[in-house]
Amino acid sequence: VAMKIKLAHFPFLKTLEQFDFAFQPSLNERQIRELATARFVANGENVLLLGPPGVGKTHLAIALGMAAIAQATSVYFTTVVDLIDLLRRDAKEDRLDHRLDTLCRPKLLILDEMGYFPLDRLAAQFLFQLVSRRYQRGSIILTSNKSYGDWGDIFADQVLAAAILDRLLHVSTTINIRGQSYRLREKRKAGVFSEFSEPPKEA
């Protein structure tokens, strides 16, 4: 287990026991616990965690990855930005096929932070190749701050965006997290932070 955790390249370690379900009442805890059984991995299904920044998407993704590792499943974690940078370098060095094959080996691939930066056509092609190779062979957990309707804005190519979504969603579970930022809750309690949407009060 320790070796699998090291090979997963998690940026930090989180478990479901550390997640505050009471703070995010929009979440179905029973559904998340079911995903933690890793049955979705055995069936080659995907999980997509959608919601604004700070609501716990990455925490849940890592916690589900940790739960999968506890059941002898191989896992690899990367942000979408780091993944694209890696694939660009490999493409220049004529190692793209080898890298894509390597990324298909883990039973569960976690792609974090889709949508924080727009992807050009080449980046979208890389992602399409990866998703296509893993399609119904290996599971993906993907986190995004964008709803599916906004994915066309992430990709320079609408057709590629539709093709990627088609493969990701075919056999999948979507978890929409609606709520406030977990990271900023203490700041709110202290009155240090207010919502960006609040207009300034006139003097």
Contacts in CASP RR format, 6 or more apart in sequence:
PFRMAT RR
TARGET T0000
AUTHOR 0000-0000-0000
METHOD contacts of the structure
MODEL  1
VAMKIKLAHFPFLKTLEQFDFAFQPSLNERQIRELATARFVANGENVLLL
GPPGVGKTHLAIALGMAAIAQATSVYFTTVVDLIDLLRRDAKEDRLDHRL
DTLCRPKLLILDEMGYFPLDRLAAQFLFQLVSRRYQRGSIILTSNKSYGD
WGDIFADQVLAAAILDRLLHVSTTINIRGQSYRLREKRKAGVFSEFSEPP
KEA
1 69 0 8 1.000
1 70 0 8 1.000
4 69 0 8 1.000
4 72 0 8 1.000
4 73 0 8 1.000
4 74 0 8 1.000
4 75 0 8 1.000
5 13 0 8 1.000
5 66 0 8 1.000
5 69 0 8 1.000
7 74 0 8 1.000
7 75 0 8 1.000
7 76 0 8 1.000
8 65 0 8 1.000
8 69 0 8 1.000
8 75 0 8 1.000
8 76 0 8 1.000
8 77 0 8 1.000
8 106 0 8 1.000
9 76 0 8 1.000
9 77 0 8 1.000
9 78 0 8 1.000
10 62 0 8 1.000
10 66 0 8 1.000
10 77 0 8 1.000
11 58 0 8 1.000
11 62 0 8 1.000
11 77 0 8 1.000
12 62 0 8 1.000
13 62 0 8 1.000
13 66 0 8 1.000
14 58 0 8 1.000
14 59 0 8 1.000
14 62 0 8 1.000
14 63 0 8 1.000
14 66 0 8 1.000
15 63 0 8 1.000
15 66 0 8 1.000
15 67 0 8 1.000
16 32 0 8 1.000
16 33 0 8 1.000
16 36 0 8 1.000
16 60 0 8 1.000
16 63 0 8 1.000
16 64 0 8 1.000
16 67 0 8 1.000
18 59 0 8 1.000
18 63 0 8 1.000
19 32 0 8 1.000
19 56 0 8 1.000
19 59 0 8 1.000
19 60 0 8 1.000
19 63 0 8 1.000
20 182 0 8 1.000
21 27 0 8 1.000
21 29 0 8 1.000
21 32 0 8 1.000
23 182 0 8 1.000
23 185 0 8 1.000
24 55 0 8 1.000
24 56 0 8 1.000
24 177 0 8 1.000
24 179 0 8 1.000
24 182 0 8 1.000
26 176 0 8 1.000
26 177 0 8 1.000
26 178 0 8 1.000
26 179 0 8 1.000
27 175 0 8 1.000
27 177 0 8 1.000
31 173 0 8 1.000
31 175 0 8 1.000
32 60 0 8 1.000
32 64 0 8 1.000
32 175 0 8 1.000
35 47 0 8 1.000
35 64 0 8 1.000
35 173 0 8 1.000
36 63 0 8 1.000
36 64 0 8 1.000
36 67 0 8 1.000
37 67 0 8 1.000
37 71 0 8 1.000
38 64 0 8 1.000
38 67 0 8 1.000
38 68 0 8 1.000
38 71 0 8 1.000
38 73 0 8 1.000
38 108 0 8 1.000
40 46 0 8 1.000
40 47 0 8 1.000
40 139 0 8 1.000
40 173 0 8 1.000
41 68 0 8 1.000
41 73 0 8 1.000
41 107 0 8 1.000
41 108 0 8 1.000
41 138 0 8 1.000
41 139 0 8 1.000
43 171 0 8 1.000
44 136 0 8 1.000
44 137 0 8 1.000
44 138 0 8 1.000
44 139 0 8 1.000
44 171 0 8 1.000
45 139 0 8 1.000
45 171 0 8 1.000
45 172 0 8 1.000
45 173 0 8 1.000
46 139 0 8 1.000
46 140 0 8 1.000
46 141 0 8 1.000
46 142 0 8 1.000
46 168 0 8 1.000
46 169 0 8 1.000
46 171 0 8 1.000
46 172 0 8 1.000
46 173 0 8 1.000
47 64 0 8 1.000
47 139 0 8 1.000
47 140 0 8 1.000
47 141 0 8 1.000
47 142 0 8 1.000
47 172 0 8 1.000
47 173 0 8 1.000
47 174 0 8 1.000
47 175 0 8 1.000
48 141 0 8 1.000
48 142 0 8 1.000
48 143 0 8 1.000
48 144 0 8 1.000
48 168 0 8 1.000
48 169 0 8 1.000
48 172 0 8 1.000
48 173 0 8 1.000
48 174 0 8 1.000
48 175 0 8 1.000
49 57 0 8 1.000
49 60 0 8 1.000
49 61 0 8 1.000
49 141 0 8 1.000
49 142 0 8 1.000
49 143 0 8 1.000
49 144 0 8 1.000
49 175 0 8 1.000
49 177 0 8 1.000
50 57 0 8 1.000
50 143 0 8 1.000
50 144 0 8 1.000
50 145 0 8 1.000
50 146 0 8 1.000
50 147 0 8 1.000
50 148 0 8 1.000
50 174 0 8 1.000
50 175 0 8 1.000
50 176 0 8 1.000
50 177 0 8 1.000
51 57 0 8 1.000
51 144 0 8 1.000
51 145 0 8 1.000
51 176 0 8 1.000
51 177 0 8 1.000
51 178 0 8 1.000
52 145 0 8 1.000
52 179 0 8 1.000
52 181 0 8 1.000
53 145 0 8 1.000
53 181 0 8 1.000
54 181 0 8 1.000
54 182 0 8 1.000
54 183 0 8 1.000
54 184 0 8 1.000
55 177 0 8 1.000
55 178 0 8 1.000
55 179 0 8 1.000
55 180 0 8 1.000
55 181 0 8 1.000
55 182 0 8 1.000
56 177 0 8 1.000
56 182 0 8 1.000
57 112 0 8 1.000
57 143 0 8 1.000
57 144 0 8 1.000
57 145 0 8 1.000
57 177 0 8 1.000
58 112 0 8 1.000
58 113 0 8 1.000
58 143 0 8 1.000
59 182 0 8 1.000
60 175 0 8 1.000
61 77 0 8 1.000
61 110 0 8 1.000
61 112 0 8 1.000
61 141 0 8 1.000
61 143 0 8 1.000
62 77 0 8 1.000
62 110 0 8 1.000
64 141 0 8 1.000
65 73 0 8 1.000
65 75 0 8 1.000
65 77 0 8 1.000
65 108 0 8 1.000
65 110 0 8 1.000
65 141 0 8 1.000
68 75 0 8 1.000
68 107 0 8 1.000
68 108 0 8 1.000
69 75 0 8 1.000
73 107 0 8 1.000
73 108 0 8 1.000
74 105 0 8 1.000
74 106 0 8 1.000
74 107 0 8 1.000
74 108 0 8 1.000
75 106 0 8 1.000
75 107 0 8 1.000
75 108 0 8 1.000
75 109 0 8 1.000
75 110 0 8 1.000
76 103 0 8 1.000
76 106 0 8 1.000
76 108 0 8 1.000
76 109 0 8 1.000
76 110 0 8 1.000
77 110 0 8 1.000
77 112 0 8 1.000
78 86 0 8 1.000
78 109 0 8 1.000
78 110 0 8 1.000
78 111 0 8 1.000
78 112 0 8 1.000
79 111 0 8 1.000
79 112 0 8 1.000
79 113 0 8 1.000
80 111 0 8 1.000
80 112 0 8 1.000
80 113 0 8 1.000
80 114 0 8 1.000
80 115 0 8 1.000
80 116 0 8 1.000
80 117 0 8 1.000
80 119 0 8 1.000
80 127 0 8 1.000
81 113 0 8 1.000
81 116 0 8 1.000
81 117 0 8 1.000
83 111 0 8 1.000
83 126 0 8 1.000
83 127 0 8 1.000
83 130 0 8 1.000
84 119 0 8 1.000
84 123 0 8 1.000
84 126 0 8 1.000
84 127 0 8 1.000
86 99 0 8 1.000
87 96 0 8 1.000
87 99 0 8 1.000
87 100 0 8 1.000
87 123 0 8 1.000
87 126 0 8 1.000
87 130 0 8 1.000
88 122 0 8 1.000
88 123 0 8 1.000
88 126 0 8 1.000
90 96 0 8 1.000
90 98 0 8 1.000
90 99 0 8 1.000
91 122 0 8 1.000
91 126 0 8 1.000
96 126 0 8 1.000
96 129 0 8 1.000
100 129 0 8 1.000
100 130 0 8 1.000
100 133 0 8 1.000
101 133 0 8 1.000
103 109 0 8 1.000
103 130 0 8 1.000
103 133 0 8 1.000
103 134 0 8 1.000
104 130 0 8 1.000
104 133 0 8 1.000
104 134 0 8 1.000
104 137 0 8 1.000
104 138 0 8 1.000
107 138 0 8 1.000
107 139 0 8 1.000
108 138 0 8 1.000
108 139 0 8 1.000
108 140 0 8 1.000
108 141 0 8 1.000
109 134 0 8 1.000
109 138 0 8 1.000
109 139 0 8 1.000
109 140 0 8 1.000
109 141 0 8 1.000
110 140 0 8 1.000
110 141 0 8 1.000
110 142 0 8 1.000
110 143 0 8 1.000
111 140 0 8 1.000
111 141 0 8 1.000
111 142 0 8 1.000
111 143 0 8 1.000
112 142 0 8 1.000
112 143 0 8 1.000
113 143 0 8 1.000
113 144 0 8 1.000
113 145 0 8 1.000
114 142 0 8 1.000
114 143 0 8 1.000
114 144 0 8 1.000
114 146 0 8 1.000
114 154 0 8 1.000
115 144 0 8 1.000
115 145 0 8 1.000
115 146 0 8 1.000
115 151 0 8 1.000
115 154 0 8 1.000
116 145 0 8 1.000
118 153 0 8 1.000
118 154 0 8 1.000
118 155 0 8 1.000
118 156 0 8 1.000
119 127 0 8 1.000
119 154 0 8 1.000
119 155 0 8 1.000
119 156 0 8 1.000
120 156 0 8 1.000
121 155 0 8 1.000
121 156 0 8 1.000
121 157 0 8 1.000
121 160 0 8 1.000
124 155 0 8 1.000
124 156 0 8 1.000
124 157 0 8 1.000
124 160 0 8 1.000
124 161 0 8 1.000
124 164 0 8 1.000
125 160 0 8 1.000
127 164 0 8 1.000
128 160 0 8 1.000
128 163 0 8 1.000
128 164 0 8 1.000
131 140 0 8 1.000
131 164 0 8 1.000
131 167 0 8 1.000
131 168 0 8 1.000
132 167 0 8 1.000
134 140 0 8 1.000
135 167 0 8 1.000
135 170 0 8 1.000
136 170 0 8 1.000
136 171 0 8 1.000
140 168 0 8 1.000
142 168 0 8 1.000
144 151 0 8 1.000
146 153 0 8 1.000
146 154 0 8 1.000
148 165 0 8 1.000
148 169 0 8 1.000
151 161 0 8 1.000
151 164 0 8 1.000
151 165 0 8 1.000
152 158 0 8 1.000
152 161 0 8 1.000
154 161 0 8 1.000
155 161 0 8 1.000
155 164 0 8 1.000
180 188 0 8 1.000
184 193 0 8 1.000
187 193 0 8 1.000
188 194 0 8 1.000
END
